[in-house]
Amino acid sequence: MHIAAAISGPLIIALILWEAFETIILPRRVQRRWRITRFFYQLTWMPFRAGARRIKKRQLRDSTLALFGPGSLLALFIFWAVGLIAGYALLEFGLRLPLALTGGLHAGLPTFLYLTGSTFFTLSLGEVTPNSWLARFITVAEAGNGLAFLAVVISYLPTLYSSFSQREVNISLLDARAGSPASAGELLRRQALFGDFDKLNDLLRDWEQWSAALMESHISYPVLCYFRSQHTNQSWVAALTAILDSSALVMTGIEGMSPWQARLTFAMCRHALVDIAQVFRRAPVPMAGDRMPQGEFAKLRAELSAASVNLSADPNACAALKQLRDMYEPYAFALSEFLLMPLPPWTKPADAKDNWTTSAWKVTHG
């Protein structure tokens, strides 16, 4: 038993420290399939997701799901801390390190857990003290490990929330530009209706940069993908898909507009979508129904035409649009199903109101 403890203790410590390094410090995607952190999220997210799906009221369901991102982060830190404490306790217990004891304590595994717990959090209560040079060395090493662990965790949180805040700024700005929920048809219609259609390329350029930042931050810190937007009809998945929809429409032909910037934005957005899907090992999933059936496309064409935005009359345009949609919709649908973040419509729903026009008491503007 002591031999097993002496071997397993250092392995647990090394494994958790490496996991923390990969999760917090390493700024790139981890390719290794078997990871404690991935197992932790599989073990916690899937039951949480299944329970949330049973909530019928959409706003309550979304509020419940919003708890998972920050809650799981705190739970992961606690899991790591408990693992490190247990690892040091097993190591010291396995080596049968001598202890000076008071208060009727005995040198068993619970006492070693008490010692390592108080050492890790630098409490040093004095009821249990190491009584050999090796025991003192391990105690000092654990205390340093505990301080470093807490420092890294504290410095990690501002970085995480800064990335989340930067992500949400553009999503909030999309509300007045593309409706709530955001849709490609509404984005193009409003750009034309209010005389800003010539600035659409600038908008797409901003979203090209946003999607690049999204890919870098959400691949490095996948927990951000679970963080939800402030409103139930907004999400990073929906915003990314709406911009892909808009870019695809421009690429397949809008009279008087160059498709070059749309191609750049489309490429970057799809890159981000596919890479994030790979982080969660979400294979592309064919949608059960068409997001844009023939009637929806006719409605889209009519709304844009009323705003003087003319889609290409080329009979091959629809086929080209479908080909572009096939490049990203299966990945968007896979993430949508996994994270329970609905995909956006192509046109604004008849009963939808922009978030900025509403309040908790009344609708202030139509």
Steps between C-alpha positions, in 0.01 A plus 500: 500500500781741587688417181189562290443831679863606450474431127151638435554822698770651273310383190186683612698816578685495166182429304300782660784753466536409133124529449499843665792608281323388182170659601619834639845578363544317169361734227398239246268207446601178677493205262525229765178301508501380861494793739365538852353840413317366196368210705390746771297704252349192339400375843344831602367662182299213358284441813466877552397544136250214522343651810480847343325364192211391720429863594220614273523874555771629269619789716528283811680231299750750365558651845566152635742419219682829566602368841704217354791699352615685815375224731695228321811717509483531879424128531803419283729709722364323808547163330864582424566626855347189659702281261826672592427474872416131463813440290731654760320310779546170316868577439572582865290210625670261260847610612393466866643839584533563873269761648484686831138474613288669763135478597481120491555472125644183344730475199240359262385614158236744642774674699719531191201644312456754780868591484510540123174694495622752757835522321350550154291794622792617722298474822779330702282433804780322685311192618693286251859586409757315287772331704773425244692690234320320218162571656591867543620524139175352363296731725685809378465382138126453546459843660681657202283294266186626674603865478595466133175320423287769663700776325455342158127449557454861614689634197307268267156637583556860374638365171200275461242769573681750279468260205134445583433874519672566166292227340173638630559860388459415131207269571322785681578740214341253259163544674415836338662403171349157443209458741441270793567226419752616241429396142688546173197636317433763766867602510513563125156664496583747776839583352326597176192657657700747707750585227798306634515224244827636361646444850407132508856404412624688807251311715607167354864594558426563867336160527795337326720633780241401762489143376881480501504619863218256580695208357818586690329557837247215485753242384742601776222521761216269388302570818409836340279312257265417788469866603172637371395845384284738702180431303332172416483585128874568471803273498843483345390198291201691359705814432773305323242315290315822409823655372575185302150521351554865407838431347359209301223721357750765394731237348222353287417836354359835605484756226757777531705340780840333484510159671868519600460610863207260541728215391763599755242522777339172396837323505591628846157435649488146364853437624399605851180293490671181381794527738278558802286202396818291491591610854176343623531209256168593340478340158292690241133404530255529209200710598165327531336772288611775266575830677393682187224323308378640170234715665754655737733581210216668314419705811867594536523611137182709530613675822840583355349616172273741691816651651663523152730204562476272200620144528653345192251379242743234382323160521823352635503742794273282714721196439809704586337622820405145597858388438633772729243416767606137494850615594398641838140413595575139612769630739278783623217253560731261687611778737145631529373160612794442734489840671122552468548829315237532223607594149370829356227531236574642156237772537362684800205318661176698485462521879868572577596826669850635536640462848577871523133587449376299798525514876386292796184715525386584150592527135620856443515494123369283219 
